[in-house]
């Protein structure tokens, strides 16, 4: 007890508390309990005083850490019934509120200066303190909305309707009711959208089945494209395209030969396509001997083994053009080449026959040990229809990708 009292008098409260605690725990001395309560109260008061001073100095991180330390200390000596002017959690909460207010003011100033990157940094610091802080949630939303809205305004002023649409749409995804974002998005979409009608150019040397199949897939991909600016119009009867329009399919097109303006009131552009050439060729199976043991694991001179191979190839050249439906001006003209070949192979074995007097045919198979026979892996030839589908997909993807990138 004397040592504890000496340490307490000398201001070494933590050391004194340890001795008082040991004396009370081991010997249940009443005066040790009184000394422990007295010293613990002084330690707690000091911790709270330090936390309050740090908070007043706006050294918030250190203050919150000090409050946490005080809370931990208070919990460890709850049995001593230590006194505080108000709950420590409440004091800590008040300091945290001041900290959040300061961070919010800094973030708000950054937003006003269009410095959204730094604003976002301070907003994240608020969220680390209070994930559900509504003011910070609102400001964070503004950091997403305002850059896109202002970028949309600039894009619209420059007539960059696709960019304007993207920016205003980003705003609407966060808050569809923000200012006039939805109206401006729809306006940008309307001004940036262009309509297309697809026309099959008939090449009499290529079967119409292939022309129509390719055209159907191109139209399907245009319809399913994630580009809201391309509008595909269905025109089953393309007689609405004036006969003069055919002249625009020539590189020597002159404006004076174009059709009258306004005849195609809806379709602003005509996308035409044709197979310049399309050739499919397949060869019959060729038969050649192979090693029976390596192929089938058959060890007998009474067995003949064969490898059967065949091949097929498809070469196609597809030409497409994009023209203004009113003036006949040529905007796009390109050729897509497709070249695909494939080889198939399979294996067979045949057991040789010998003369047999008891067989109805007069012959029968030699007796061969097939107990170790394995089945080799075959590589079937790609079918003609599958190869055609690969061609349709390849050409359609190339054409649609080009059209999606087109800007009137």
Helices and strands as residue ranges (DSSP letters): H 2-9, H 13-27, H 30-56, H 60-76, G 78-80, H 88-112, H 116-129, H 134-157, H 161-174, H 181-192, E 194-200, H 208-224, E 230-233, G 238-240, G 243-249, G 255-257, E 269-289, H 292-296, E 303-324, E 330-351, E 353-355, E 363-365, H 384-405
